[in-house]
Amino acid sequence: MEKAQRKVKSSDFVLLAVTVVLAILFLYPVLFALMSAFKSNGDILKSPVSFPTTLYIQNFKDLFAQSDFGTAILHSIFLTVVSEVLIVCIVPMAAYGIERRKSRMTGFIYTFFLEGMMIPFHLYMFPLFKQMKTFHLFGNMAGPIVCYIAGSIAFGTLLYSSFLKGVPLEIEEAAQIDGCTPFQTFWKVTFPLLGPCTGSMVILNGLGIWNDYLMPYLVMPSGKAKTITVEIASFVGQYTARWDIVFAGTVISIIPALAIFCMFQKYFVKGITAGAAKG
């Protein structure tokens, strides 16, 4: 018994040490950005890892004065919110149809979605942009939204289908006996049970859309404010870089993402673990 307890204690110590090391590795970039956001560009270049001696807030003033950062924030919020709402409305229904109406056709569609996850984005990037120009989606905010929705269908269908396997059919049958249509059964009975899965989707897709750089940079109109990430990157040039403004914008961009994660954290953990167990 004493040997077993020693093994347990030693293993717990090793796990704790690994956790602490990983936490430091993940938190250090955030801490570095936070420290640099309150230092001048000269101080950052002179002593990057030192703490700021004064609360230097001129970086935030220059950020809004030298760029249309306010409009970029609104664009990022609009793209993220609209894309998330449409994703939550479309993807669960697709997964529900595939999981509850099993046939050769739905099996083919499910396999087609999974195969789409295996193709790298950069491989079909240029044909995608040509299609966007054909459908007049290039050069406006509708283009990225459509791409975000299409890009989330494969993984979202896989996640929701795995979670739907744990939802009893008897609940849906009872709702249909009470007079609910399949549409009402899904939204009033089944969808509320998918809260953890939906929370996982909101966090994963929301963070990806909020931090996306390539799609807004290439698709949205040039010469105008785009999104937060694009505006921040504009302060890094080939020969000069305003790292003080870059880190100030980075800190501002972290705040909404951190708030969303804190709001949906418990649903995120439940959704990932439940989906893994039921898949």
TILUM-988235 format. One record per residue (C-alpha): x, y, z; residue number from 1; residue in one letter. Coordinates in nm, 3 decimals, always signed. Layout:
BEGIN
        X        Y        Z  torti  nudren
        X        Y        Z    NUM       A
...
END
This chain:
BEGIN
        X        Y        Z  torti  nudren
   +0.000   +0.000   +0.000      1       M
   +0.280   +0.241   +0.086      2       E
   +0.454   +0.168   -0.245      3       K
   +0.130   +0.225   -0.437      4       A
   +0.073   +0.553   -0.259      5       Q
   +0.426   +0.662   -0.341      6       R
   +0.371   +0.577   -0.708      7       K
   +0.047   +0.773   -0.712      8       V
   +0.209   +1.071   -0.546      9       K
   +0.507   +1.065   -0.782     10       S
   +0.283   +1.036   -1.088     11       S
   +0.069   +1.323   -0.964     12       D
   +0.383   +1.531   -0.918     13       F
   +0.496   +1.455   -1.274     14       V
   +0.154   +1.546   -1.415     15       L
   +0.153   +1.868   -1.215     16       L
   +0.500   +1.959   -1.338     17       A
   +0.406   +1.892   -1.701     18       V
   +0.088   +2.096   -1.660     19       T
   +0.279   +2.389   -1.513     20       V
   +0.535   +2.381   -1.795     21       V
   +0.264   +2.371   -2.061     22       L
   +0.074   +2.652   -1.889     23       A
   +0.387   +2.868   -1.890     24       I
   +0.451   +2.796   -2.257     25       L
   +0.095   +2.892   -2.352     26       F
   +0.066   +3.193   -2.122     27       L
   +0.403   +3.348   -2.196     28       Y
   +0.306   +3.487   -2.542     29       P
   -0.004   +3.647   -2.390     30       V
   +0.200   +3.794   -2.105     31       L
   +0.463   +3.916   -2.349     32       F
   +0.199   +4.088   -2.563     33       A
   +0.041   +4.245   -2.255     34       L
   +0.376   +4.381   -2.134     35       M
   +0.474   +4.510   -2.477     36       S
   +0.139   +4.685   -2.526     37       A
   +0.232   +4.933   -2.253     38       F
   +0.586   +5.001   -2.372     39       K
   +0.716   +5.227   -2.647     40       S
   +0.856   +5.082   -2.965     41       N
   +1.210   +5.173   -2.855     42       G
   +1.168   +5.001   -2.521     43       D
   +1.041   +4.687   -2.692     44       I
   +1.342   +4.672   -2.922     45       L
   +1.585   +4.760   -2.642     46       K
   +1.460   +4.515   -2.377     47       S
   +1.181   +4.290   -2.510     48       P
   +1.132   +4.075   -2.199     49       V
   +1.143   +4.351   -1.936     50       S
   +0.834   +4.476   -1.757     51       F
   +0.710   +4.827   -1.845     52       P
   +0.834   +5.094   -1.605     53       T
   +0.538   +5.324   -1.674     54       T
   +0.183   +5.279   -1.799     55       L
   +0.246   +5.391   -2.157     56       Y
   -0.093   +5.419   -2.335     57       I
   +0.015   +5.620   -2.639     58       Q
   +0.021   +5.293   -2.835     59       N
   -0.357   +5.259   -2.812     60       F
   -0.406   +5.621   -2.916     61       K
   -0.179   +5.577   -3.219     62       D
   -0.359   +5.255   -3.308     63       L
   -0.692   +5.432   -3.352     64       F
   -0.538   +5.751   -3.491     65       A
   -0.324   +5.588   -3.760     66       Q
   -0.576   +5.329   -3.875     67       S
   -0.950   +5.277   -3.897     68       D
   -0.934   +5.023   -3.615     69       F
   -1.286   +5.097   -3.489     70       G
   -1.435   +4.998   -3.824     71       T
   -1.213   +4.690   -3.831     72       A
   -1.352   +4.584   -3.493     73       I
   -1.708   +4.621   -3.623     74       L
   -1.622   +4.417   -3.932     75       H
   -1.471   +4.139   -3.720     76       S
   -1.775   +4.134   -3.492     77       I
   -2.013   +4.130   -3.789     78       F
   -1.831   +3.847   -3.967     79       L
   -1.804   +3.639   -3.651     80       T
   -2.161   +3.687   -3.527     81       V
   -2.336   +3.644   -3.862     82       V
   -2.124   +3.342   -3.955     83       S
   -2.180   +3.180   -3.616     84       E
   -2.557   +3.230   -3.627     85       V
   -2.585   +3.082   -3.976     86       L
   -2.352   +2.794   -3.886     87       I
   -2.561   +2.705   -3.580     88       V
   -2.878   +2.722   -3.792     89       C
   -2.749   +2.513   -4.085     90       I
   -2.496   +2.258   -3.961     91       V
   -2.711   +2.090   -3.689     92       P
   -2.996   +2.039   -3.936     93       M
   -2.756   +1.880   -4.186     94       A
   -2.621   +1.644   -3.919     95       A
   -2.975   +1.566   -3.800     96       Y
   -3.088   +1.474   -4.151     97       G
   -2.785   +1.251   -4.205     98       I
   -2.811   +1.077   -3.867     99       E
   -3.189   +1.029   -3.851    100       R
   -3.259   +0.962   -4.222    101       R
   -2.998   +0.700   -4.296    102       K
   -2.978   +0.588   -4.658    103       S
   -2.723   +0.546   -4.932    104       R
   -2.760   +0.911   -5.025    105       M
   -2.706   +1.043   -4.672    106       T
   -2.414   +0.804   -4.629    107       G
   -2.260   +0.939   -4.949    108       F
   -2.311   +1.298   -4.833    109       I
   -2.153   +1.220   -4.495    110       Y
   -1.853   +1.060   -4.663    111       T
   -1.830   +1.355   -4.901    112       F
   -1.817   +1.594   -4.605    113       F
   -1.544   +1.390   -4.436    114       L
   -1.336   +1.378   -4.753    115       E
   -1.362   +1.756   -4.775    116       G
   -1.174   +1.781   -4.443    117       M
   -0.875   +1.607   -4.600    118       M
   -0.818   +1.868   -4.873    119       I
   -0.592   +2.158   -4.766    120       P
   -0.738   +2.506   -4.810    121       F
   -0.440   +2.630   -5.011    122       H
   -0.502   +2.358   -5.269    123       L
   -0.845   +2.489   -5.370    124       Y
   -0.788   +2.854   -5.277    125       M
   -0.753   +2.991   -5.632    126       F
   -1.052   +2.798   -5.778    127       P
   -1.254   +2.917   -5.479    128       L
   -1.173   +3.281   -5.550    129       F
   -1.270   +3.235   -5.915    130       K
   -1.606   +3.092   -5.808    131       Q
   -1.656   +3.381   -5.569    132       M
   -1.601   +3.628   -5.853    133       K
   -1.847   +3.434   -6.069    134       T
   -2.117   +3.458   -5.800    135       F
   -2.029   +3.823   -5.719    136       H
   -1.912   +3.734   -5.367    137       L
   -1.561   +3.872   -5.414    138       F
   -1.496   +4.217   -5.274    139       G
   -1.772   +4.221   -5.011    140       N
   -1.840   +4.075   -4.667    141       M
   -2.074   +3.807   -4.801    142       A
   -1.778   +3.617   -4.949    143       G
   -1.599   +3.535   -4.622    144       P
   -1.929   +3.449   -4.452    145       I
   -2.019   +3.193   -4.720    146       V
   -1.670   +3.044   -4.703    147       C
   -1.681   +3.020   -4.323    148       Y
   -2.015   +2.839   -4.335    149       I
   -1.899   +2.599   -4.606    150       A
   -1.574   +2.534   -4.423    151       G
   -1.747   +2.445   -4.097    152       S
   -1.997   +2.196   -4.241    153       I
   -1.762   +1.896   -4.255    154       A
   -1.631   +1.908   -3.899    155       F
   -1.963   +2.036   -3.764    156       G
   -2.156   +1.749   -3.921    157       T
   -1.909   +1.500   -3.777    158       L
   -1.936   +1.655   -3.429    159       L
   -2.316   +1.685   -3.426    160       Y
   -2.367   +1.338   -3.575    161       S
   -2.154   +1.186   -3.301    162       S
   -2.350   +1.373   -3.035    163       F
   -2.690   +1.285   -3.187    164       L
   -2.614   +0.916   -3.140    165       K
   -2.657   +0.970   -2.767    166       G
   -2.996   +1.142   -2.796    167       V
   -3.277   +0.883   -2.742    168       P
   -3.516   +0.841   -3.033    169       L
   -3.803   +0.790   -2.788    170       E
   -3.798   +1.160   -2.702    171       I
   -3.845   +1.258   -3.066    172       E
   -4.112   +0.993   -3.120    173       E
   -4.306   +1.123   -2.819    174       A
   -4.290   +1.476   -2.960    175       A
   -4.418   +1.358   -3.299    176       Q
   -4.705   +1.173   -3.129    177       I
   -4.797   +1.501   -2.959    178       D
   -4.831   +1.659   -3.304    179       G
   -4.488   +1.815   -3.367    180       C
   -4.357   +1.825   -3.721    181       T
   -4.001   +1.703   -3.785    182       P
   -3.888   +2.067   -3.800    183       F
   -4.053   +2.146   -3.466    184       Q
   -3.921   +1.823   -3.314    185       T
   -3.567   +1.915   -3.399    186       F
   -3.570   +2.278   -3.282    187       W
   -3.793   +2.238   -2.975    188       K
   -3.688   +1.895   -2.850    189       V
   -3.357   +1.776   -2.997    190       T
   -3.163   +2.098   -3.044    191       F
   -3.185   +2.208   -2.677    192       P
   -3.016   +1.877   -2.585    193       L
   -2.724   +1.964   -2.813    194       L
   -2.611   +2.260   -2.600    195       G
   -2.263   +2.123   -2.518    196       P
   -2.203   +2.038   -2.882    197       C
   -2.322   +2.381   -2.991    198       T
   -2.094   +2.546   -2.735    199       G
   -1.798   +2.358   -2.880    200       S
   -1.891   +2.469   -3.231    201       M
   -1.931   +2.831   -3.125    202       V
   -1.589   +2.840   -2.959    203       I
   -1.395   +2.652   -3.228    204       L
   -1.545   +2.837   -3.523    205       N
   -1.573   +3.170   -3.344    206       G
   -1.205   +3.180   -3.254    207       L
   -1.109   +3.069   -3.604    208       G
   -1.319   +3.338   -3.771    209       I
   -1.215   +3.610   -3.527    210       W
   -0.844   +3.537   -3.578    211       N
   -0.861   +3.467   -3.952    212       D
   -0.627   +3.676   -4.162    213       Y
   -0.606   +3.525   -4.510    214       L
   -0.973   +3.529   -4.613    215       M
   -1.055   +3.891   -4.515    216       P
   -0.723   +4.011   -4.654    217       Y
   -0.777   +3.855   -4.997    218       L
   -1.154   +3.882   -5.036    219       V
   -1.266   +4.206   -4.875    220       M
   -1.229   +4.540   -5.062    221       P
   -0.878   +4.680   -5.078    222       S
   -0.800   +5.030   -4.959    223       G
   -1.063   +5.011   -4.684    224       K
   -1.070   +4.886   -4.326    225       A
   -1.101   +4.509   -4.315    226       K
   -1.074   +4.313   -3.989    227       T
   -0.870   +4.338   -3.670    228       I
   -0.601   +4.093   -3.777    229       T
   -0.553   +4.264   -4.114    230       V
   -0.529   +4.610   -3.958    231       E
   -0.277   +4.488   -3.701    232       I
   -0.062   +4.324   -3.968    233       A
   -0.056   +4.647   -4.170    234       S
   +0.180   +4.800   -3.910    235       F
   +0.448   +4.541   -3.993    236       V
   +0.630   +4.639   -4.311    237       G
   +0.928   +4.512   -4.503    238       Q
   +1.174   +4.759   -4.348    239       Y
   +0.995   +4.900   -4.044    240       T
   +0.753   +4.770   -3.784    241       A
   +0.552   +4.945   -3.513    242       R
   +0.558   +4.662   -3.261    243       W
   +0.409   +4.884   -2.992    244       D
   +0.093   +4.935   -3.199    245       I
   +0.089   +4.570   -3.305    246       V
   +0.087   +4.448   -2.945    247       F
   -0.172   +4.710   -2.845    248       A
   -0.404   +4.582   -3.116    249       G
   -0.328   +4.223   -3.018    250       T
   -0.434   +4.287   -2.658    251       V
   -0.759   +4.444   -2.776    252       I
   -0.829   +4.147   -3.004    253       S
   -0.767   +3.898   -2.723    254       I
   -1.034   +4.044   -2.493    255       I
   -1.349   +3.940   -2.693    256       P
   -1.204   +3.597   -2.771    257       A
   -1.124   +3.539   -2.405    258       L
   -1.473   +3.652   -2.301    259       A
   -1.639   +3.413   -2.548    260       I
   -1.425   +3.123   -2.429    261       F
   -1.504   +3.192   -2.063    262       C
   -1.878   +3.205   -2.142    263       M
   -1.884   +2.872   -2.329    264       F
   -1.600   +2.691   -2.153    265       Q
   -1.814   +2.439   -1.966    266       K
   -2.014   +2.358   -2.280    267       Y
   -1.691   +2.323   -2.477    268       F
   -1.550   +2.061   -2.239    269       V
   -1.880   +1.870   -2.225    270       K
   -1.920   +1.877   -2.600    271       G
   -1.573   +1.746   -2.675    272       I
   -1.585   +1.466   -2.416    273       T
   -1.943   +1.362   -2.498    274       A
   -1.879   +1.363   -2.871    275       G
   -1.568   +1.152   -2.827    276       A
   -1.751   +0.898   -2.609    277       A
   -2.057   +0.871   -2.832    278       K
   -1.881   +0.869   -3.166    279       G
END
